[in-house]
Amino acid sequence: MEGTTCTNTDDFPRRATDSRMSIRISAEAPADKVREVVKRGTDRSVIFDSVSASVPISVDITTIWQPTLPGRNGPLRCW
């Protein structure tokens, strides 16, 4: 914060040095398939591309298996 407000630019840069993105997905699919879909989305995102060109972004993906019960139209909600 001190770098971006120019109050202490000697010790802190004037821009962000990194960024984090956390994604939590509930899906009826294996975790590797869900990660593949998320990667496809970040690879095609203009905004992600613009931001990551200047600042490295770490992407954390949490997947939750949501099986569908027989006779139910949607996933079983656990939360």
Summary of the structure (lengths in Angstrom):
residues: 79
radius of gyration: 18.8
end to end distance: 35.5
largest distance: 63.6
contacts: 152
relative contact order: 0.21
helix: 29%
strand: 25%
